[in-house]
Amino acid sequence: MEHVLENIWVQIAALIVVYGAIVLIRSRIRRWPRRISALDIFTPFILVACVSLMMQLRFLLLWFILGWLIICIIFLLIIGLKNRVLLYRQYFKGIWRLSSLYLLIWYIVGIGVTFI
């Protein structure tokens, strides 16, 4: 029996439902911090979906991890050289959002590769 997350359509539907639930919860809670977006909370879910998709496409897994590492190092250098001091709060918030964008792009690329 195949794993539930191996089906791409189930993954896409689950991600849409989770994102919709996050946006709905965020709109219902009045004391939600403004600096935390729905995409910030969505990042772990897209990470799980992206890794499960990349495990099926083993030839892309190395490039996925290597690219993420390079982006993190470049972002670290930019923040460190720009501010002359490396504050964890600035680095973590920026790399979290950049990782979210990176994961979303790789997820779309992975879906495109599976359909080819």
C-alpha positions in Angstrom: 0.0 0.0 0.0 1.4 3.4 -1.0 1.9 6.2 1.5 -0.9 8.8 1.4 1.5 11.7 0.9 3.0 10.0 -2.2 0.0 10.9 -4.2 0.6 14.4 -5.6 -3.0 15.4 -5.8 -3.6 14.5 -2.2 -0.5 16.6 -1.3 -1.8 19.6 -3.2 -5.3 19.3 -1.7 -3.8 19.0 1.8 -1.6 22.0 1.3 -4.5 24.1 0.1 -6.7 23.0 3.0 -3.9 23.7 5.6 -3.2 27.1 4.1 -6.9 28.0 4.1 -7.2 26.8 7.7 -4.2 29.0 8.7 -5.7 32.0 7.0 -9.1 31.4 8.6 -7.6 31.0 12.1 -5.5 34.1 11.6 -8.5 36.1 10.6 -10.6 34.9 13.6 -7.9 35.5 16.3 -7.9 39.2 17.2 -4.6 39.2 19.0 -2.6 37.6 16.2 0.8 39.2 15.9 1.1 41.3 12.8 4.7 40.4 12.1 3.8 36.7 11.7 2.2 35.9 8.4 0.3 32.9 7.3 3.2 31.9 5.1 5.5 31.8 8.2 3.3 29.1 9.8 2.8 27.3 6.4 6.6 26.8 6.0 6.8 23.4 7.9 3.9 22.0 6.0 5.5 22.9 2.6 8.8 21.5 3.9 7.2 18.1 4.6 5.5 18.0 1.3 8.6 19.1 -0.6 10.8 16.5 1.1 8.3 13.7 0.5 8.2 14.8 -3.2 12.0 15.0 -3.5 12.3 11.5 -2.0 10.5 10.2 -5.0 12.7 12.2 -7.3 16.1 11.1 -5.8 18.1 12.8 -8.6 16.8 16.2 -7.5 17.2 15.7 -3.7 20.9 16.5 -3.7 20.4 19.7 -5.7 17.5 20.7 -3.4 19.6 20.4 -0.3 22.7 22.0 -1.9 20.8 24.9 -3.1 19.2 25.5 0.3 22.6 25.4 1.9 24.0 27.9 -0.5 21.1 30.3 -0.1 21.5 30.1 3.7 25.2 30.8 3.6 24.8 33.7 1.1 22.0 35.2 3.2 24.2 34.9 6.3 27.1 36.7 4.6 24.8 39.5 3.3 23.2 40.1 6.7 26.6 39.9 8.4 28.4 42.3 6.0 25.5 44.7 5.8 24.9 45.2 9.5 28.4 44.4 10.8 26.7 42.3 13.5 24.8 39.1 13.2 21.6 39.2 15.1 19.7 35.9 15.3 16.3 37.6 15.1 17.1 39.3 11.8 18.8 36.2 10.3 16.1 33.7 11.4 13.1 35.8 10.2 14.7 36.5 6.8 16.0 32.9 6.2 12.6 31.5 7.3 10.8 33.5 4.7 13.4 33.0 2.1 13.2 29.2 2.8 9.5 29.3 2.4 9.8 30.9 -1.0 12.6 28.4 -2.0 10.5 25.4 -0.8 7.5 26.6 -2.8 9.5 27.0 -5.9 11.1 23.6 -5.5 7.7 22.0 -4.9 6.4 23.5 -8.1 9.5 22.3 -10.0 9.1 18.8 -8.5 5.5 18.6 -9.5 6.4 19.7 -13.0 9.1 17.0 -13.2 6.8 14.3 -12.1 4.3 15.1 -14.9 6.9 15.1 -17.6 
